[in-house]
Amino acid sequence: MVPHLTTALTGPLLALERCFLERQTDIEQWFRSQWLEHSPPFYASVDLRNAGFKLAPVDTNLFPGGFNNLNAAFLPLCVQATMTAIEKLCPEARNLLLVPENHTRNLFYLRNVARLAHILKLAGLHVRIGSVLPDITAPTTLDLGDGQSLLLEPLIRLPGGRRIGVEGFDPCAILLNNDLSAGVPALLQDVREQTIIPPLHAGWTTRRKSQHFEAYSEVSRSFASVMDIDPWLIDPMFDVCHDINFHERSGEECLATRVGALLARIRDKYAQHGIDHDPFVIVKADAGTYGMGIMTVRDPSEIVGLNRKQRNKMAVIKEGMEVSSVLIQEGVPTFETVDGGVAEPVVYMMDRYVVGGFYRVHAERGRDENLNAPGMHFKPLAFESCCTMPDPGCEPDAPPNRFYAYGVVARLALLAASIELDRGLPEDGQHEAVEAELRG
């Protein structure tokens, strides 16, 4: 089930994979030293792009869905990593409340919730699922269409007002699988006696992609200095444009100027590495997920000339939130295909451990386009081996070794997320101001 990898077998990426194999011991020791200083998020997924000449993360999700797309054979890895994470965050935890997104009609997402709840139960936790949907006023069983069902219960404030749960269930910890794009619900505010995982400031109410990739650039430079490689080989260049309003067409000239400058920087890097490829950038909302508010740009003039449909697409993202700031990210083309469709790897981690991954595939998109769009599908069995067991007896681009390279870069993004969350942690005197911001 390992897909055919069309990536060229020569060039920088092959050299990078060979470097990772030769320096595996150094790499793992470096990661261990980093985790002594930083605490990893409870879980995360990282979208990677493999260009043949570059391998880089293009998005890091701290509220990952898609656990149902992982190879079922890796379930023990998930359970063991979950046990480790829970012992760190809430060692006496017995009861855990899982708070999902409001996608009650999206069966694929609900199957993800069911798989996640199953993992948590196998890790030794009593798990209930508390919904913030106003429509869920009583325990509601949903048919997942594959023989499974899922019980959603209304989230409530428990007696005393400082804890939340569901009727008859007082959890030690609350695990969010809801990215808070629409803000922090009132029920999740002012919770003082329970551990909320991830913390509220990890949600898109306050988090920004530009902050994540700033931290990632620092991590990649540190790692590259140890590996003696050009950090650009694993790091997408970026810029950010604030005060953009696509509906009113304000900020377009500023955005076009920054796009042009980043394209010029990419061309310089291509010339340095002898890469014959037309550069492009991805412009996307600085906050938010689900592939919304994203466009591919090859020339600055494309920004100024957006038609109404394009502007409407860029102006609003998930939960109807308006876009006022965008990330301009170096476009990393993908040279991998699965069953004739353009593909990109997605790596999943719990605590600091890689627990699996899959390929996101889109037969109707090009290698320089966003694949997280309607029409995509997944290859859950694509990763036949986990991303932490390279085989030195095989060629550097053999699947176990390529997947190891994926795991290394994904863990760099995980480390960046840890640093990002540390920097965003409210100080004691800032709680009231931050909570006011979260309430909007």
Contacts in CASP RR format, 6 or more apart in sequence:
PFRMAT RR
TARGET T0000
AUTHOR 0000-0000-0000
METHOD contacts of the structure
MODEL  1
MVPHLTTALTGPLLALERCFLERQTDIEQWFRSQWLEHSPPFYASVDLRN
AGFKLAPVDTNLFPGGFNNLNAAFLPLCVQATMTAIEKLCPEARNLLLVP
ENHTRNLFYLRNVARLAHILKLAGLHVRIGSVLPDITAPTTLDLGDGQSL
LLEPLIRLPGGRRIGVEGFDPCAILLNNDLSAGVPALLQDVREQTIIPPL
HAGWTTRRKSQHFEAYSEVSRSFASVMDIDPWLIDPMFDVCHDINFHERS
GEECLATRVGALLARIRDKYAQHGIDHDPFVIVKADAGTYGMGIMTVRDP
SEIVGLNRKQRNKMAVIKEGMEVSSVLIQEGVPTFETVDGGVAEPVVYMM
DRYVVGGFYRVHAERGRDENLNAPGMHFKPLAFESCCTMPDPGCEPDAPP
NRFYAYGVVARLALLAASIELDRGLPEDGQHEAVEAELRG
1 379 0 8 1.000
1 381 0 8 1.000
1 382 0 8 1.000
1 384 0 8 1.000
2 382 0 8 1.000
2 384 0 8 1.000
2 399 0 8 1.000
3 336 0 8 1.000
3 337 0 8 1.000
3 338 0 8 1.000
3 339 0 8 1.000
3 343 0 8 1.000
3 359 0 8 1.000
3 379 0 8 1.000
3 382 0 8 1.000
4 337 0 8 1.000
4 338 0 8 1.000
5 336 0 8 1.000
5 397 0 8 1.000
5 399 0 8 1.000
5 402 0 8 1.000
6 335 0 8 1.000
6 336 0 8 1.000
6 337 0 8 1.000
7 13 0 8 1.000
7 50 0 8 1.000
7 52 0 8 1.000
7 335 0 8 1.000
7 336 0 8 1.000
7 397 0 8 1.000
8 14 0 8 1.000
8 52 0 8 1.000
8 335 0 8 1.000
9 397 0 8 1.000
11 52 0 8 1.000
11 53 0 8 1.000
12 52 0 8 1.000
12 53 0 8 1.000
12 54 0 8 1.000
12 233 0 8 1.000
12 273 0 8 1.000
13 50 0 8 1.000
13 51 0 8 1.000
13 52 0 8 1.000
13 53 0 8 1.000
13 54 0 8 1.000
13 55 0 8 1.000
13 233 0 8 1.000
13 397 0 8 1.000
14 52 0 8 1.000
14 396 0 8 1.000
14 397 0 8 1.000
16 55 0 8 1.000
16 229 0 8 1.000
16 233 0 8 1.000
16 234 0 8 1.000
16 405 0 8 1.000
17 396 0 8 1.000
17 397 0 8 1.000
17 401 0 8 1.000
17 402 0 8 1.000
17 405 0 8 1.000
18 396 0 8 1.000
19 227 0 8 1.000
19 229 0 8 1.000
20 27 0 8 1.000
20 227 0 8 1.000
20 390 0 8 1.000
20 396 0 8 1.000
20 401 0 8 1.000
20 404 0 8 1.000
20 405 0 8 1.000
20 408 0 8 1.000
21 390 0 8 1.000
21 392 0 8 1.000
21 396 0 8 1.000
21 401 0 8 1.000
21 404 0 8 1.000
23 227 0 8 1.000
24 390 0 8 1.000
24 392 0 8 1.000
24 404 0 8 1.000
26 226 0 8 1.000
26 227 0 8 1.000
27 227 0 8 1.000
27 408 0 8 1.000
30 223 0 8 1.000
30 226 0 8 1.000
31 352 0 8 1.000
31 411 0 8 1.000
31 415 0 8 1.000
34 415 0 8 1.000
35 352 0 8 1.000
35 415 0 8 1.000
38 415 0 8 1.000
38 418 0 8 1.000
38 419 0 8 1.000
38 422 0 8 1.000
39 88 0 8 1.000
39 418 0 8 1.000
39 422 0 8 1.000
40 85 0 8 1.000
40 349 0 8 1.000
40 351 0 8 1.000
40 352 0 8 1.000
40 414 0 8 1.000
40 415 0 8 1.000
40 417 0 8 1.000
40 418 0 8 1.000
41 62 0 8 1.000
41 198 0 8 1.000
41 202 0 8 1.000
41 414 0 8 1.000
41 417 0 8 1.000
41 418 0 8 1.000
41 421 0 8 1.000
42 85 0 8 1.000
42 89 0 8 1.000
42 175 0 8 1.000
42 197 0 8 1.000
42 198 0 8 1.000
42 350 0 8 1.000
42 351 0 8 1.000
43 62 0 8 1.000
43 64 0 8 1.000
43 85 0 8 1.000
43 348 0 8 1.000
43 349 0 8 1.000
43 350 0 8 1.000
43 351 0 8 1.000
44 60 0 8 1.000
44 61 0 8 1.000
44 62 0 8 1.000
44 64 0 8 1.000
44 348 0 8 1.000
44 349 0 8 1.000
44 413 0 8 1.000
44 414 0 8 1.000
44 417 0 8 1.000
45 60 0 8 1.000
45 61 0 8 1.000
45 64 0 8 1.000
45 65 0 8 1.000
45 66 0 8 1.000
45 346 0 8 1.000
45 347 0 8 1.000
45 348 0 8 1.000
45 349 0 8 1.000
46 57 0 8 1.000
46 59 0 8 1.000
46 60 0 8 1.000
46 61 0 8 1.000
46 346 0 8 1.000
46 347 0 8 1.000
46 349 0 8 1.000
46 409 0 8 1.000
46 410 0 8 1.000
46 413 0 8 1.000
46 414 0 8 1.000
47 57 0 8 1.000
47 58 0 8 1.000
47 59 0 8 1.000
47 60 0 8 1.000
47 61 0 8 1.000
47 344 0 8 1.000
47 345 0 8 1.000
47 346 0 8 1.000
47 360 0 8 1.000
47 372 0 8 1.000
48 55 0 8 1.000
48 56 0 8 1.000
48 57 0 8 1.000
48 58 0 8 1.000
48 344 0 8 1.000
48 345 0 8 1.000
48 346 0 8 1.000
48 347 0 8 1.000
48 406 0 8 1.000
48 409 0 8 1.000
48 410 0 8 1.000
49 55 0 8 1.000
49 56 0 8 1.000
49 57 0 8 1.000
49 58 0 8 1.000
49 331 0 8 1.000
49 332 0 8 1.000
49 333 0 8 1.000
49 334 0 8 1.000
49 344 0 8 1.000
50 334 0 8 1.000
50 335 0 8 1.000
50 336 0 8 1.000
50 344 0 8 1.000
50 345 0 8 1.000
50 406 0 8 1.000
51 332 0 8 1.000
51 333 0 8 1.000
51 334 0 8 1.000
51 335 0 8 1.000
52 335 0 8 1.000
53 233 0 8 1.000
53 273 0 8 1.000
53 275 0 8 1.000
53 277 0 8 1.000
54 232 0 8 1.000
54 233 0 8 1.000
54 234 0 8 1.000
54 332 0 8 1.000
55 233 0 8 1.000
55 234 0 8 1.000
55 405 0 8 1.000
55 406 0 8 1.000
55 409 0 8 1.000
56 233 0 8 1.000
56 234 0 8 1.000
56 235 0 8 1.000
56 236 0 8 1.000
56 330 0 8 1.000
56 332 0 8 1.000
56 409 0 8 1.000
57 216 0 8 1.000
57 236 0 8 1.000
57 409 0 8 1.000
57 410 0 8 1.000
57 412 0 8 1.000
57 413 0 8 1.000
58 236 0 8 1.000
58 282 0 8 1.000
58 329 0 8 1.000
58 331 0 8 1.000
58 332 0 8 1.000
59 209 0 8 1.000
59 289 0 8 1.000
59 372 0 8 1.000
60 212 0 8 1.000
60 216 0 8 1.000
60 413 0 8 1.000
60 414 0 8 1.000
60 416 0 8 1.000
60 417 0 8 1.000
61 179 0 8 1.000
61 289 0 8 1.000
62 179 0 8 1.000
62 198 0 8 1.000
62 202 0 8 1.000
62 203 0 8 1.000
62 207 0 8 1.000
62 417 0 8 1.000
62 421 0 8 1.000
63 176 0 8 1.000
63 177 0 8 1.000
63 178 0 8 1.000
63 179 0 8 1.000
63 198 0 8 1.000
63 202 0 8 1.000
63 203 0 8 1.000
63 289 0 8 1.000
64 177 0 8 1.000
64 348 0 8 1.000
65 109 0 8 1.000
65 112 0 8 1.000
65 116 0 8 1.000
65 177 0 8 1.000
66 108 0 8 1.000
66 109 0 8 1.000
66 112 0 8 1.000
66 115 0 8 1.000
66 378 0 8 1.000
67 78 0 8 1.000
67 112 0 8 1.000
67 115 0 8 1.000
67 116 0 8 1.000
67 119 0 8 1.000
67 348 0 8 1.000
68 108 0 8 1.000
68 111 0 8 1.000
68 112 0 8 1.000
68 114 0 8 1.000
68 115 0 8 1.000
68 380 0 8 1.000
69 112 0 8 1.000
69 357 0 8 1.000
69 358 0 8 1.000
69 378 0 8 1.000
69 380 0 8 1.000
70 78 0 8 1.000
70 115 0 8 1.000
70 348 0 8 1.000
70 355 0 8 1.000
70 356 0 8 1.000
70 357 0 8 1.000
70 358 0 8 1.000
70 380 0 8 1.000
71 356 0 8 1.000
71 357 0 8 1.000
71 358 0 8 1.000
71 380 0 8 1.000
71 381 0 8 1.000
71 383 0 8 1.000
71 384 0 8 1.000
74 355 0 8 1.000
74 356 0 8 1.000
74 357 0 8 1.000
74 383 0 8 1.000
74 386 0 8 1.000
75 119 0 8 1.000
75 122 0 8 1.000
77 353 0 8 1.000
77 354 0 8 1.000
77 355 0 8 1.000
77 356 0 8 1.000
77 386 0 8 1.000
78 119 0 8 1.000
78 350 0 8 1.000
78 355 0 8 1.000
79 119 0 8 1.000
79 122 0 8 1.000
79 123 0 8 1.000
80 353 0 8 1.000
81 349 0 8 1.000
81 350 0 8 1.000
81 351 0 8 1.000
81 353 0 8 1.000
81 355 0 8 1.000
82 119 0 8 1.000
82 120 0 8 1.000
82 122 0 8 1.000
82 123 0 8 1.000
82 350 0 8 1.000
82 351 0 8 1.000
83 123 0 8 1.000
83 124 0 8 1.000
84 351 0 8 1.000
84 353 0 8 1.000
85 350 0 8 1.000
85 351 0 8 1.000
86 93 0 8 1.000
86 96 0 8 1.000
86 123 0 8 1.000
86 125 0 8 1.000
86 173 0 8 1.000
88 351 0 8 1.000
89 173 0 8 1.000
89 195 0 8 1.000
89 197 0 8 1.000
90 172 0 8 1.000
90 173 0 8 1.000
90 195 0 8 1.000
90 197 0 8 1.000
92 172 0 8 1.000
93 125 0 8 1.000
93 172 0 8 1.000
93 173 0 8 1.000
93 195 0 8 1.000
94 125 0 8 1.000
94 126 0 8 1.000
94 172 0 8 1.000
95 125 0 8 1.000
95 126 0 8 1.000
95 127 0 8 1.000
95 128 0 8 1.000
95 169 0 8 1.000
95 170 0 8 1.000
95 171 0 8 1.000
95 172 0 8 1.000
95 173 0 8 1.000
96 120 0 8 1.000
96 125 0 8 1.000
96 126 0 8 1.000
96 127 0 8 1.000
96 171 0 8 1.000
96 172 0 8 1.000
96 173 0 8 1.000
96 174 0 8 1.000
96 175 0 8 1.000
97 127 0 8 1.000
97 128 0 8 1.000
97 129 0 8 1.000
97 130 0 8 1.000
97 155 0 8 1.000
97 164 0 8 1.000
97 165 0 8 1.000
97 166 0 8 1.000
97 169 0 8 1.000
97 171 0 8 1.000
97 173 0 8 1.000
97 174 0 8 1.000
97 175 0 8 1.000
98 113 0 8 1.000
98 116 0 8 1.000
98 117 0 8 1.000
98 120 0 8 1.000
98 127 0 8 1.000
98 128 0 8 1.000
98 129 0 8 1.000
98 130 0 8 1.000
98 174 0 8 1.000
98 175 0 8 1.000
98 177 0 8 1.000
99 129 0 8 1.000
99 130 0 8 1.000
99 131 0 8 1.000
99 132 0 8 1.000
99 155 0 8 1.000
99 174 0 8 1.000
99 175 0 8 1.000
99 176 0 8 1.000
99 177 0 8 1.000
99 178 0 8 1.000
99 188 0 8 1.000
100 109 0 8 1.000
100 110 0 8 1.000
100 113 0 8 1.000
100 129 0 8 1.000
100 130 0 8 1.000
100 131 0 8 1.000
100 152 0 8 1.000
100 177 0 8 1.000
100 178 0 8 1.000
101 109 0 8 1.000
101 177 0 8 1.000
101 178 0 8 1.000
101 179 0 8 1.000
102 131 0 8 1.000
102 132 0 8 1.000
102 133 0 8 1.000
102 178 0 8 1.000
103 109 0 8 1.000
103 110 0 8 1.000
104 110 0 8 1.000
104 131 0 8 1.000
104 133 0 8 1.000
104 135 0 8 1.000
104 136 0 8 1.000
104 142 0 8 1.000
104 152 0 8 1.000
107 144 0 8 1.000
107 145 0 8 1.000
107 146 0 8 1.000
110 142 0 8 1.000
110 144 0 8 1.000
110 150 0 8 1.000
111 144 0 8 1.000
111 146 0 8 1.000
111 148 0 8 1.000
112 177 0 8 1.000
113 129 0 8 1.000
113 150 0 8 1.000
113 177 0 8 1.000
114 144 0 8 1.000
114 148 0 8 1.000
114 150 0 8 1.000
116 177 0 8 1.000
117 127 0 8 1.000
117 129 0 8 1.000
117 150 0 8 1.000
120 127 0 8 1.000
120 175 0 8 1.000
121 127 0 8 1.000
126 169 0 8 1.000
128 151 0 8 1.000
128 153 0 8 1.000
128 165 0 8 1.000
128 166 0 8 1.000
128 169 0 8 1.000
128 171 0 8 1.000
129 150 0 8 1.000
129 151 0 8 1.000
129 152 0 8 1.000
129 153 0 8 1.000
130 136 0 8 1.000
130 152 0 8 1.000
130 153 0 8 1.000
130 154 0 8 1.000
130 155 0 8 1.000
130 165 0 8 1.000
130 166 0 8 1.000
131 140 0 8 1.000
131 152 0 8 1.000
131 153 0 8 1.000
131 154 0 8 1.000
131 155 0 8 1.000
132 155 0 8 1.000
132 178 0 8 1.000
132 185 0 8 1.000
132 187 0 8 1.000
132 188 0 8 1.000
133 152 0 8 1.000
136 152 0 8 1.000
136 153 0 8 1.000
136 154 0 8 1.000
137 154 0 8 1.000
138 154 0 8 1.000
139 151 0 8 1.000
139 152 0 8 1.000
139 153 0 8 1.000
139 154 0 8 1.000
139 167 0 8 1.000
140 151 0 8 1.000
140 152 0 8 1.000
140 153 0 8 1.000
141 149 0 8 1.000
141 150 0 8 1.000
141 151 0 8 1.000
141 152 0 8 1.000
142 149 0 8 1.000
142 150 0 8 1.000
142 151 0 8 1.000
142 152 0 8 1.000
143 149 0 8 1.000
144 150 0 8 1.000
153 166 0 8 1.000
153 167 0 8 1.000
153 169 0 8 1.000
154 166 0 8 1.000
154 167 0 8 1.000
155 164 0 8 1.000
155 165 0 8 1.000
155 166 0 8 1.000
155 185 0 8 1.000
155 187 0 8 1.000
156 164 0 8 1.000
156 165 0 8 1.000
156 166 0 8 1.000
156 167 0 8 1.000
156 187 0 8 1.000
157 163 0 8 1.000
157 164 0 8 1.000
157 187 0 8 1.000
158 164 0 8 1.000
158 165 0 8 1.000
158 170 0 8 1.000
162 190 0 8 1.000
162 191 0 8 1.000
162 192 0 8 1.000
162 193 0 8 1.000
163 170 0 8 1.000
163 191 0 8 1.000
163 193 0 8 1.000
163 194 0 8 1.000
164 171 0 8 1.000
164 174 0 8 1.000
164 187 0 8 1.000
164 188 0 8 1.000
164 191 0 8 1.000
164 194 0 8 1.000
165 171 0 8 1.000
165 174 0 8 1.000
171 194 0 8 1.000
172 194 0 8 1.000
172 195 0 8 1.000
173 194 0 8 1.000
173 195 0 8 1.000
173 196 0 8 1.000
173 197 0 8 1.000
174 188 0 8 1.000
174 191 0 8 1.000
174 194 0 8 1.000
174 195 0 8 1.000
174 196 0 8 1.000
174 197 0 8 1.000
175 197 0 8 1.000
176 188 0 8 1.000
176 196 0 8 1.000
176 197 0 8 1.000
176 198 0 8 1.000
179 203 0 8 1.000
179 204 0 8 1.000
179 288 0 8 1.000
179 289 0 8 1.000
180 200 0 8 1.000
180 203 0 8 1.000
180 204 0 8 1.000
180 205 0 8 1.000
181 203 0 8 1.000
181 204 0 8 1.000
181 205 0 8 1.000
181 287 0 8 1.000
181 288 0 8 1.000
181 289 0 8 1.000
181 317 0 8 1.000
181 318 0 8 1.000
181 319 0 8 1.000
181 321 0 8 1.000
182 318 0 8 1.000
182 319 0 8 1.000
182 320 0 8 1.000
182 321 0 8 1.000
183 204 0 8 1.000
183 205 0 8 1.000
183 438 0 8 1.000
183 440 0 8 1.000
184 200 0 8 1.000
184 205 0 8 1.000
184 438 0 8 1.000
184 439 0 8 1.000
186 439 0 8 1.000
188 196 0 8 1.000
188 200 0 8 1.000
189 435 0 8 1.000
189 438 0 8 1.000
189 439 0 8 1.000
190 435 0 8 1.000
198 421 0 8 1.000
199 421 0 8 1.000
199 425 0 8 1.000
200 206 0 8 1.000
200 438 0 8 1.000
201 207 0 8 1.000
201 421 0 8 1.000
201 424 0 8 1.000
201 425 0 8 1.000
201 426 0 8 1.000
201 434 0 8 1.000
202 421 0 8 1.000
204 287 0 8 1.000
204 288 0 8 1.000
204 289 0 8 1.000
204 321 0 8 1.000
205 437 0 8 1.000
205 438 0 8 1.000
205 440 0 8 1.000
206 424 0 8 1.000
206 434 0 8 1.000
206 437 0 8 1.000
206 438 0 8 1.000
207 287 0 8 1.000
207 420 0 8 1.000
208 286 0 8 1.000
208 287 0 8 1.000
208 325 0 8 1.000
209 284 0 8 1.000
209 285 0 8 1.000
209 286 0 8 1.000
209 287 0 8 1.000
209 288 0 8 1.000
209 327 0 8 1.000
210 238 0 8 1.000
210 240 0 8 1.000
210 286 0 8 1.000
210 325 0 8 1.000
210 327 0 8 1.000
211 420 0 8 1.000
211 423 0 8 1.000
212 416 0 8 1.000
212 417 0 8 1.000
212 420 0 8 1.000
213 236 0 8 1.000
213 238 0 8 1.000
213 327 0 8 1.000
213 329 0 8 1.000
213 416 0 8 1.000
215 416 0 8 1.000
215 417 0 8 1.000
215 419 0 8 1.000
215 420 0 8 1.000
215 423 0 8 1.000
216 235 0 8 1.000
216 412 0 8 1.000
216 413 0 8 1.000
216 416 0 8 1.000
217 231 0 8 1.000
217 235 0 8 1.000
218 416 0 8 1.000
218 419 0 8 1.000
219 412 0 8 1.000
219 415 0 8 1.000
219 416 0 8 1.000
219 419 0 8 1.000
220 231 0 8 1.000
220 234 0 8 1.000
220 235 0 8 1.000
220 412 0 8 1.000
221 231 0 8 1.000
221 235 0 8 1.000
223 231 0 8 1.000
223 234 0 8 1.000
223 412 0 8 1.000
224 230 0 8 1.000
224 231 0 8 1.000
224 233 0 8 1.000
224 234 0 8 1.000
224 235 0 8 1.000
230 273 0 8 1.000
232 269 0 8 1.000
234 409 0 8 1.000
234 412 0 8 1.000
236 329 0 8 1.000
236 330 0 8 1.000
236 331 0 8 1.000
236 332 0 8 1.000
237 262 0 8 1.000
237 265 0 8 1.000
237 266 0 8 1.000
237 269 0 8 1.000
237 329 0 8 1.000
237 330 0 8 1.000
238 262 0 8 1.000
238 327 0 8 1.000
238 328 0 8 1.000
238 329 0 8 1.000
238 330 0 8 1.000
239 258 0 8 1.000
239 261 0 8 1.000
239 262 0 8 1.000
239 327 0 8 1.000
239 328 0 8 1.000
240 286 0 8 1.000
240 325 0 8 1.000
240 326 0 8 1.000
240 327 0 8 1.000
240 328 0 8 1.000
241 251 0 8 1.000
241 254 0 8 1.000
241 255 0 8 1.000
241 258 0 8 1.000
241 325 0 8 1.000
241 326 0 8 1.000
241 328 0 8 1.000
242 324 0 8 1.000
242 325 0 8 1.000
243 250 0 8 1.000
243 251 0 8 1.000
243 254 0 8 1.000
243 324 0 8 1.000
243 325 0 8 1.000
244 250 0 8 1.000
244 251 0 8 1.000
244 252 0 8 1.000
244 254 0 8 1.000
244 255 0 8 1.000
244 323 0 8 1.000
244 324 0 8 1.000
244 325 0 8 1.000
244 326 0 8 1.000
245 251 0 8 1.000
245 315 0 8 1.000
245 324 0 8 1.000
246 306 0 8 1.000
246 311 0 8 1.000
246 312 0 8 1.000
246 314 0 8 1.000
246 315 0 8 1.000
246 323 0 8 1.000
247 311 0 8 1.000
247 312 0 8 1.000
247 315 0 8 1.000
249 306 0 8 1.000
249 311 0 8 1.000
252 303 0 8 1.000
252 304 0 8 1.000
252 305 0 8 1.000
252 306 0 8 1.000
253 304 0 8 1.000
255 283 0 8 1.000
255 303 0 8 1.000
255 326 0 8 1.000
255 328 0 8 1.000
256 300 0 8 1.000
256 301 0 8 1.000
256 303 0 8 1.000
256 304 0 8 1.000
257 300 0 8 1.000
258 328 0 8 1.000
259 281 0 8 1.000
259 283 0 8 1.000
259 297 0 8 1.000
259 300 0 8 1.000
259 303 0 8 1.000
259 328 0 8 1.000
260 300 0 8 1.000
262 281 0 8 1.000
262 328 0 8 1.000
262 330 0 8 1.000
263 279 0 8 1.000
263 280 0 8 1.000
263 281 0 8 1.000
263 298 0 8 1.000
263 299 0 8 1.000
263 300 0 8 1.000
266 279 0 8 1.000
266 281 0 8 1.000
266 330 0 8 1.000
266 331 0 8 1.000
267 279 0 8 1.000
269 275 0 8 1.000
270 276 0 8 1.000
270 277 0 8 1.000
270 279 0 8 1.000
277 333 0 8 1.000
278 298 0 8 1.000
279 298 0 8 1.000
279 330 0 8 1.000
279 331 0 8 1.000
280 296 0 8 1.000
280 297 0 8 1.000
280 298 0 8 1.000
280 331 0 8 1.000
280 333 0 8 1.000
280 368 0 8 1.000
281 296 0 8 1.000
281 297 0 8 1.000
281 328 0 8 1.000
281 329 0 8 1.000
281 330 0 8 1.000
281 331 0 8 1.000
282 294 0 8 1.000
282 295 0 8 1.000
282 296 0 8 1.000
282 297 0 8 1.000
282 328 0 8 1.000
282 329 0 8 1.000
282 330 0 8 1.000
282 331 0 8 1.000
282 370 0 8 1.000
283 294 0 8 1.000
283 295 0 8 1.000
283 297 0 8 1.000
283 303 0 8 1.000
283 314 0 8 1.000
283 326 0 8 1.000
283 327 0 8 1.000
283 328 0 8 1.000
283 329 0 8 1.000
284 291 0 8 1.000
284 293 0 8 1.000
284 294 0 8 1.000
284 295 0 8 1.000
284 326 0 8 1.000
284 327 0 8 1.000
284 329 0 8 1.000
284 370 0 8 1.000
285 292 0 8 1.000
285 293 0 8 1.000
285 294 0 8 1.000
285 314 0 8 1.000
285 317 0 8 1.000
285 323 0 8 1.000
285 325 0 8 1.000
285 326 0 8 1.000
285 327 0 8 1.000
286 323 0 8 1.000
286 325 0 8 1.000
286 326 0 8 1.000
286 327 0 8 1.000
287 317 0 8 1.000
287 321 0 8 1.000
287 325 0 8 1.000
288 317 0 8 1.000
288 318 0 8 1.000
288 321 0 8 1.000
289 318 0 8 1.000
290 317 0 8 1.000
290 318 0 8 1.000
290 372 0 8 1.000
291 370 0 8 1.000
291 372 0 8 1.000
291 373 0 8 1.000
292 316 0 8 1.000
292 317 0 8 1.000
292 318 0 8 1.000
293 313 0 8 1.000
293 314 0 8 1.000
293 316 0 8 1.000
293 317 0 8 1.000
293 323 0 8 1.000
294 370 0 8 1.000
294 372 0 8 1.000
295 310 0 8 1.000
295 313 0 8 1.000
295 314 0 8 1.000
296 331 0 8 1.000
296 368 0 8 1.000
296 369 0 8 1.000
296 370 0 8 1.000
297 303 0 8 1.000
306 314 0 8 1.000
314 323 0 8 1.000
314 326 0 8 1.000
315 322 0 8 1.000
315 323 0 8 1.000
316 322 0 8 1.000
316 323 0 8 1.000
317 323 0 8 1.000
331 368 0 8 1.000
333 367 0 8 1.000
333 368 0 8 1.000
334 342 0 8 1.000
334 343 0 8 1.000
334 344 0 8 1.000
334 367 0 8 1.000
334 371 0 8 1.000
335 367 0 8 1.000
336 342 0 8 1.000
336 343 0 8 1.000
336 344 0 8 1.000
336 345 0 8 1.000
336 359 0 8 1.000
337 343 0 8 1.000
338 359 0 8 1.000
338 361 0 8 1.000
338 379 0 8 1.000
338 382 0 8 1.000
339 361 0 8 1.000
339 363 0 8 1.000
340 363 0 8 1.000
341 361 0 8 1.000
341 362 0 8 1.000
341 363 0 8 1.000
342 361 0 8 1.000
342 362 0 8 1.000
342 363 0 8 1.000
342 365 0 8 1.000
342 366 0 8 1.000
342 367 0 8 1.000
342 369 0 8 1.000
342 371 0 8 1.000
343 359 0 8 1.000
343 360 0 8 1.000
343 361 0 8 1.000
343 362 0 8 1.000
343 371 0 8 1.000
343 379 0 8 1.000
344 359 0 8 1.000
344 360 0 8 1.000
344 371 0 8 1.000
345 357 0 8 1.000
345 358 0 8 1.000
345 359 0 8 1.000
345 360 0 8 1.000
345 382 0 8 1.000
345 383 0 8 1.000
345 406 0 8 1.000
346 357 0 8 1.000
346 358 0 8 1.000
346 359 0 8 1.000
346 360 0 8 1.000
347 354 0 8 1.000
347 356 0 8 1.000
347 357 0 8 1.000
347 387 0 8 1.000
347 406 0 8 1.000
347 407 0 8 1.000
347 410 0 8 1.000
348 354 0 8 1.000
348 355 0 8 1.000
348 356 0 8 1.000
348 357 0 8 1.000
349 355 0 8 1.000
349 410 0 8 1.000
349 411 0 8 1.000
349 414 0 8 1.000
352 411 0 8 1.000
352 414 0 8 1.000
353 388 0 8 1.000
354 386 0 8 1.000
354 387 0 8 1.000
354 388 0 8 1.000
354 407 0 8 1.000
354 410 0 8 1.000
354 411 0 8 1.000
355 386 0 8 1.000
356 383 0 8 1.000
356 386 0 8 1.000
356 387 0 8 1.000
357 382 0 8 1.000
357 383 0 8 1.000
357 387 0 8 1.000
358 378 0 8 1.000
358 379 0 8 1.000
358 380 0 8 1.000
358 381 0 8 1.000
358 382 0 8 1.000
358 383 0 8 1.000
359 378 0 8 1.000
359 379 0 8 1.000
359 382 0 8 1.000
360 371 0 8 1.000
360 372 0 8 1.000
360 376 0 8 1.000
360 378 0 8 1.000
361 371 0 8 1.000
361 376 0 8 1.000
361 377 0 8 1.000
361 378 0 8 1.000
361 379 0 8 1.000
362 369 0 8 1.000
362 371 0 8 1.000
362 373 0 8 1.000
362 375 0 8 1.000
362 376 0 8 1.000
362 377 0 8 1.000
363 375 0 8 1.000
364 375 0 8 1.000
365 371 0 8 1.000
365 373 0 8 1.000
383 403 0 8 1.000
384 399 0 8 1.000
385 399 0 8 1.000
385 400 0 8 1.000
385 403 0 8 1.000
386 403 0 8 1.000
387 403 0 8 1.000
387 404 0 8 1.000
387 406 0 8 1.000
387 407 0 8 1.000
387 410 0 8 1.000
388 404 0 8 1.000
388 407 0 8 1.000
389 400 0 8 1.000
389 404 0 8 1.000
390 400 0 8 1.000
390 401 0 8 1.000
390 404 0 8 1.000
391 398 0 8 1.000
391 400 0 8 1.000
391 401 0 8 1.000
394 400 0 8 1.000
394 401 0 8 1.000
395 401 0 8 1.000
396 402 0 8 1.000
426 433 0 8 1.000
426 434 0 8 1.000
END
